[in-house]
Amino acid sequence: MEREEAIALLKKHSTAGASWRAHCLQVGVAARHLAELISRRGHPVDVERVEVLGLLHDLGRSQGHNLRHGIEGYLLAEAAGYQEEGRICLVHILKGHTLHHAVSLGMLTGEEQVRLEEDGWRSGDPSLEEKIAAVADALISDTGLVPIEDKYANARRRYGGHPHLYEDEAWVKGLAEEISELLGKAPYDALQEMRDDLL
Ligand SMILES: [Fe+2]
């Protein structure tokens, strides 16, 4: 999938003024930047793929702003022929939880779980490209660069202190540490340095 195709899919399912569309465009820019730095340090990473995943991760918000936006985005991408790229929609919501646990949290139905498993859904470790996109998302609140702690403090204020939000924060911070190893610096600092390039 090319970035233009990802942008076209995003635009097809959102209105020009939708704040979540702006968020996706911004996460695309941020994720690409992190991937370029990692690539320049000699680590193999598919930079184009990372940007595409950043652009698509919240596609499901077109169907509602709730915990189902992961599966909804995956289904929209799949229907457009981009099943593999659409995984990020679900991965960034699952945050390491199994599909079974995600059903109990209301992220998808039992029928959807069965269908995903029949289609060969890989639980377990996300790809490096998916990890970079998930970390970029965790550092961008709407379109602004924020520390991961601040994004989760906001989420707790908005949605209450669900235990899974603390688990989610720990999962993303673990990924951010992995990415830091590859970047040679914290992802937040790397994005801070390119702030002028953010939208
Ligand atoms: Fe999301």
Boltz pocket constraint, residues with backbone or C-beta under 6 A from the ligand:
constraints:
  - pocket:
      binder: B
      contacts: [[A, 57], [A, 58], [A, 69], [A, 92]]
      max_distance: 6.0
